[in-house]
């Protein structure tokens, strides 16, 4: 079992990593929006990858119970919507 200090460090690391994934996703979407048509698909593929990674990190947060379940479910609903828009 982890001590309190190790648990806090793990929580911070995972949440920071999740934040970085979401920011990378947003960056790829902005690049896709502004890219010439021939380059858009590459940015969208990378954005999709970041979205999928973010979803997995959210599930890990839920399984490890390191943040509020209600907030995680709200975020998951928004990521599902983003996924539908990205896939469309």
N, C-alpha and C positions, 0 to 999 in steps of 0.2 A: 504494500500500500504506500502511496506517495505521501510525503509530509506536506504541510500546508504551503510551504515556500515553493516546492517543486510543482504542486498543483497550480498555483498562481502563475508560475512561469510557463507551464504547459498551456494554460488557458490564454495567456497573453500571446504566446507564439502562434497558436492556432488561429486566434481571432485576427492577429496582424496579417498572417498569411492569407486568410480569407479576404481581408480588406484589399490586399495587394492583387489578388485574383480578380476581384470586382473592378478595381481601377484599371487593370489590364484589359478586361472585357470592354469597359467604356472607351478606352483608348482605341481599341481595334474597331469599335463601332463608329467612332468619330472619323478614323482614317478611312473606313469603308464609305462613309457618307461623302467624303471629300475627294476620294480617289477617282481616277478615270475608270470608265466602265470595265476595261480589260483587267484592272487590278482589284476590283471590288470583291470578287469571289475569294481570293486569298485572305483578305482581311476578315471576311465573314466566317471562313473556316476557322481561323485563329480565334475569333470571338466566340464561336460555338464551343471550341475547346476550353476556353476560359470559363464559359458558362457551366459546362459540364463539371469542370474541376470545382467550381464554387459550390455547385449543388452537392457534390460528394463531401466537401468540407462542412457544409451546413448539416448534413446527416451525421457526420462525425461529432459535431458540436451537440447535436440532439442526443446521440447515444452516450456521450460522455457526461451529459447533463451539466455542461459548463456555462450555459446561459438559459434564459427564460424560454420555456417551450412555446408559449404564445407568440413571442417575437420570432422565433425560428419558423413557426408555421406561417406567419404573415409574410416573412421573407421568402419562404418556399413558394407561396402562391404567386408572389411577384416574379420570381425567377421562372416559374412555369409559364407565366404570361410572356415574359421576355423570350423564352425558348420558342414558344409558338410563333411569335413575331419574327424571330431570327430564322426559323425554319421555313416560314412562309415567304 
